[in-house]
Amino acid sequence: MALVNEHFLKLPGSYLFSDIAKKVNTFRITHPKQEVIRLGIGDVTRPLPQACIEAMHRAVEEMADAGTFRGYGPEQGYDFLIEAIIKHDYAPRGIHFSPSEIFISDGAKSDTGNIGDILRHDNSVGVTDPIYPVYIDSNVMCGRAGVLEEGSKWSNVTYMPCTSENNFIPEIPDKRIDIIYLCYPNNPTGTTLTKPELKKWVDYALANDTLILFDAAYEAFIREEDVPHSIYEIKGAKKCAIEFHSFSKTAGFTGVRCGYTVVPKELTAATLEGERIPLNKLWNRRQCTKFNGTSYITQRAAEAIYTPEGQRQVKETIDYYMDNARTMKEGLEAAGLKVYGGVNAPYIWLKTPDGTSSWKFFEQMLYEANVVATPGVGFGPNGEGYIRLTAFGKHEDCTEAMKRIRSWLKR
Ligand SMILES: *Cc1c(COP(=O)(O)O)cnc(C)c1O
């Protein structure tokens, strides 16, 4: 008899986006003439940069010729892409890596979800709350999160609240935690940590032998000077942190699939006996066994992001989204709402007025302004009382949505 992994059975269904879809559907059936604007989506809408398109076409031609055809590539990724990453994302910030410290992936969701493979099942886990649900759910699946308790919290997970009360700066824990997930710029709140703030986490990790899993998926959206683009900008971080990157939001790769993960050579974790084991070696072994690399065509597309044309085109797209973010932030503030984020990230985190619940405000916005958002409580207990709006839509839609929200709230 095959037995199931019963940890999966502890997972509450992930109904957030299907619940939203159901509510939007009901509205559309009962209000067929109303046009709904969707600002809830977490997916990009602008096409791929031309430089990537051309690189993919060239790569396809290579695949069509026996002389240049490529089969299995290195599990860790091709050197041409790894070298472009080291040269453009790290060297200019004074951070130096050897190629074997960078692992090309098919995206940051896979790697942030899979990294737990190389870590014992009974490590304690800490997350900022609200947060990208993958971090918690992937720990539930292997039993590391413990059991679900009252208030929708897992027994072995420490939740570090990020709310307007602490200006979305999580407090450093007053106890030891083995593994901590940080995501900056943050999804869903759109907020960031300054370099001195992030340094506190690195110092905590070094003092407590904590492993930080740092998700930098929105690094490309950073506009302000004092916001770190990489945790390795902070001294000592190579000894305590793994960093995840994605080309999904940066360059519209959500459907193409490519990212990378940095596991520094000097980063170690302990066995029960206290022996220190380099995590780079373990992650390499894990990838070589369970992953056969990102496609050649995709890696050529990713390489093109780092060409001068690619960089210019990526910037244009990000500017487009960040224009939306500004329109939305200003529009919502003008409507008398309290909003956060939207400056270094494509997300606006809106505090619902008068303590209205996330779902209630979601429905009001849908029925009164015909605008779809995402209820903040879907990202964790401390997301209650907020909703998330994304800047990934069209300019015209963002402008129109703000107009509608303003006239709704004036009524
Ligand atoms: C979108 C997103 C990712 C990227 O996932 P991919 O698998 O690379 O598409 C990673 N982390 C966070 C927090 C995200 O919002």
The ligand as a Tripos MOL2 file, in Angstrom:
@<TRIPOS>MOLECULE
LIG
   15    15     1     0     0
SMALL
NO_CHARGES

@<TRIPOS>ATOM
      1 C1          6.5220   36.6430   -8.5850 C.3       1 LIG1
      2 C2          7.3590   36.2500   -7.4220 C.ar      1 LIG1
      3 C3          8.4310   35.3740   -7.5830 C.ar      1 LIG1
      4 C4          8.8310   34.9060   -8.9430 C.3       1 LIG1
      5 O1          8.4670   33.6520   -9.2200 O.3       1 LIG1
      6 P1          8.9280   32.9740  -10.5720 P.3       1 LIG1
      7 O2          8.8080   31.5410  -10.2620 O.co2     1 LIG1
      8 O3         10.3620   33.3860  -10.8130 O.co2     1 LIG1
      9 O4          8.0230   33.4440  -11.6550 O.co2     1 LIG1
     10 C5          9.2060   35.0460   -6.4850 C.ar      1 LIG1
     11 N1          8.9520   35.5780   -5.2810 N.ar      1 LIG1
     12 C6          7.9580   36.4420   -5.1010 C.ar      1 LIG1
     13 C7          7.7600   37.0350   -3.7720 C.3       1 LIG1
     14 C8          7.1220   36.7840   -6.1590 C.ar      1 LIG1
     15 O5          6.1060   37.6280   -5.9570 O.3       1 LIG1
@<TRIPOS>BOND
     1     1     2 1
     2     2     3 ar
     3     2    14 ar
     4     3     4 1
     5     3    10 ar
     6     4     5 1
     7     5     6 1
     8     6     7 2
     9     6     8 1
    10     6     9 1
    11    10    11 ar
    12    11    12 ar
    13    12    13 1
    14    12    14 ar
    15    14    15 1
@<TRIPOS>SUBSTRUCTURE
     1 LIG1         1 GROUP 0 **** ****
